[in-house]
């Protein structure tokens, strides 16, 4: 069970918990690199103007100011100053800026993954922290980006999540063009407003959303009913296409969105069966999404919220007339790890990477013990040397407290033995040849 952080919203893991987090990060990194994504890291700060260009997230942004200015007085941050600095609240907006500034040095389509901390001034609760780690993958093009990348991104994420020690999951996918074209087809012109209302469906329910559509957007009962009927469609195959067309709404943008979503679901049925669902209630709150939109839930843990989200953005990054359309998804690593730890879904086999402790006969044997440790480390075996020549029983207890499975002994005649302190078995060993089993060589993260 993870500890409660002393500063709310800023989680810190114990060593054994951190090993679980590292396993998650390493698994994601390996999967992303297998698919040809390159790692980048952007600065932690952006200008306020850059961060607030898209979406209504100003209340969540942490602004930065010096505690003391040049005159020795407390600095006062100006929220209205677009050049003021703030911590980034996601990795997509900084990535868009990075692409624009480095376009001359990048080969397009550019495939990137980014694993970094982000900050949001939200009310902390389970699954929501103020400081947390995200793992993003994106593909961005120069001028155009084939829709096939929308399909590929979903499949890569399905593969990455399948490799983690987490419960079953579902990628819930919709398309903004489908939704906006449908709203336009029924006469609701403020499509962004409708999307924002539909995005609240799971939080406030259909009745309240219908009231919002009518009171704030001027929808009729029939229009509100059709918008909610569209949002109720959910299928694990491409049958959603017929269900949408059965509603009798026609619009060119609607047809384009239907076709795109059909391609994603069709590929997922073949390559990630049971992991993806067409869910026409998904809207995503940020304004920069223009096509495919995704949210992901853990089956049986839906109250945790989305653990992976994102979509297509065609206009977030631009330089003059030059556009850099992209598509990407972001995994909430801290949210996932928090649930893994709190529900004991997976544990690390030990609390330290060390496999062997080299014991000391006398304090004068420390240098020789370091030689043995160097031999073991040279063959990839994580090794520590005892600090003091205490009784062997105390040195063994020290290893046990640390979670170290083996203790190495060398007698006065130079004979080496290694003891498995879990079983008590002690055998002769040569530091140039002995190797623990694969299970003990590295820390393993196992599912419950």
Secondary structure, DSSP 4 states (H G I P E B T S, - for coil): -PPPPSSTT-----HHHHHHHHHHHHHHHHHHHHTTPEE----SEEEHHHHTSSSS-GGG--B---SS-TTSSPP---TT-TTSEEE-S-SHHHHHHHHHHHGGG-PSSEEEEEEEEEE--PPPBTTB-SEEEEEEEEEE-SS---THHHHHHHHHHHHHHHTSSS--EEEEEEEHHHHHHHHHHTT---HHHHHHHHTTHHHHHHHHHHHHHHHHH---HHHHHHHHHHHT-EESSTTHHHHHHTTT---HHHHHHHHHHHHHHHHHHHHSTTTEEEETT---S-TT--SEEEEEEETT-GGG--SEEEEEESSSSEETTEE--EEEEEEEHHHHHHHHHHTT-EEES-SSS--EEE--SSGGGHHHHHHHHHHHHHTT--EEE-SS---HHHHHHHHHHHT--EEEEE-TT--EEEEETTT--EEE--TTT----HHHHS--EEE-
